[in-house]
Amino acid sequence: MSSRLLLHACCAPDATVPLEELTAEGYDVLLYWYGANIHPAEEEEKRREALAFLAADRPLFIEDSFSPPWMEVALPLADEPEGGKRCGLCFRLQLEGAARVAVREGISLLCTTLTISPHKDVGLINDIGMETAKKYGLDWLCRVFRKKGGFQRSVALSKELELYRQSYCGCVFSMGEVK
């Protein structure tokens, strides 16, 4: 019997390798998507649809809002550089949303696809993941999916599967449209 694992997926391309690896390791992987941080709405829809396509026959939990709303908590950090405090906040909000779903669904193991990106701080992501898992009484599967060519493989798999691949992180601030 395999262990159920809730995998927070930031996008379909970044979920390709983690999904493949974790499934090969025997995990029963369920996916979690949080899109309230993605702007504009058309971009969020493209990313959500690509993830739904990748998920195929797997459960996919979709959360479109948070309380407080994404923009409300992120706006005070609008002037932060990409990779700064705002990104840490975003990681935390997404992982806490995933943790709540894991608890609700009776899944005790949590992981994220965020560590496949060469542009993100994997130490920070895994630290937030461990803190979040502990806070919710869950176990954190600490992974760095970009190792051993993981990121390059995700790019190749995305092309092979014809997945929509975005050109920016997702939030309005990463587009340079700080308001």
N, C-alpha and C positions, 0 to 999 in steps of 0.2 A: 504494500500500500504506500502510495506517495504522500508526501507532505503538501498540504495546500499552502500556497504562497500568494500574497497579494503584491503584484508588481505595479508600482506607480510608473506610468508611462508618460513622459513629457511630450512625445510625438511618435508617430509610426516608425520613421527611419531609425530613431534611437532605440526603439523597442525590438528591432529585428534580432540583433545578436543576443541580448539578454534573454529574450523569449526562446530562442533556439538553444542556448547553453543551459538555461535552467530546466527546460523541458527534457533535454538530453540527460541531465543529472537526476531525473526522476521526480521533479517537482510538478505538482498540479497547479499550473500558473493561471491565476485570474488577474485581469487587468483593471487598473484604475486610471481614470482621466479627469483632470481638473482643467477647465478651459477659461475660467473667468479672468485670467491674467493675459489672455491672448487678444491682441487688437490688430486690425479692426475685426468686426464680427464675421466678415467673409473669410478672413484668415483662420479664425477659430473653427469655422465650419469645415474648411478644407482639411485642417489637421485632424479634427474629430472624425471625419469621414474616412480619412486614410487609416487612422487607427482602427476604426470599426472594420474596415476591409482586412487589415492585418489580423485582427482578432478572430475573424471568421466564425468558428464554432465555439469560441471560448466566451465565458462570461466577461462582460465589460461594464464596469460601474462608471457612470458618468455623473460628475458633479459640476453644475454650471454656476453655482454661486457660493459665496461664503458670507459669513456674518462675523466681523464687518466686511463689507465689499472690498475687493482687491484694490481699487483705485483709492478708496478712503485711507487704507493703511499704507499704500505705496507713495502717495503724493508727497508726504513730508520728506521722502527720500529721493525726490525727482532729480536733484542735482548730483546724486551719487554717481560715480563712474560705473560703467558696466563691470560687473564682477565685484562690486562693493556691497554695502550693507543692504541695499534693496534686493539684490540677488539672494542674499542669505534669508531675508524675510520671505521672499517668494518660495524658496526651497522649503522653509518651515511650514508655510501655509499649505503647500501642496502635500507634504508628507503628513501633516496633521489631519488633513482631509482623508488621506488614504488610511491612516490609523483608525479614524472613526469608522470608516467602512469595514475595515478588517475586524474590529470589535463587533460591529453590528452583524457581520456575516459569520462570526465564529472562526475566523482565520487568525492563527497566532504568529505567522511569519510575514515580515514586511521587507521589501527591497525596492530599489528605484533604478530607472534607466539613466538618470542624470549623469552617472559616472562614466558614460561612454564618450561624452564630449571632451575634446582636448581644450575647450575654452572655459571649463568649469573647475572649480576648486573641489577635488574629490575628498580631501580631508575634511573640509567644511561640510560637504554633503553627508558623508558618513557620520560625522559627529552629530549633526542635526538628526540624522536618521536614528542613531542610537539613543539620543535624548528623547526623541519622540516615541520610539518604541517602548522605552522604559516608562515614560509618562502614561502610556495607554496599556501597560501590562503585556506588551508584545515582545517578540524576539526580532532582532534586526539582522538581516543577512548582509554583511559588509562585503561589497564587491567593488572592483574597479574594472568595468567592462571594456575600457579603452585599451587595456593591456593586451599584449600579443596580437596587435593589429586589429583589435576589436572595432575601432572607429572606421578604419579603412574597409573592413568587411561590411560594416553597416551601410556605408556608401554604396558598395557593390551590390549588396542585397536589395537596397532601395531601388537602384536602377533596374535590377533583374525583375523585381516585383512591380515596377512602374509606380512606386509610391510617391505621393506629393512630398517634396523636400523643400522646406522653408529656407529663407536666406537670412533670417534674424531670429533672435531668441524668442520673441513673441510679445513682450510687453511694449506698450506705446513708447516707453523711454528708450528701449533698445532700437527703435526706429528713428530716434532723433527728433521725435515730435513732442517734446516735453511741453506740457500745458500748465 
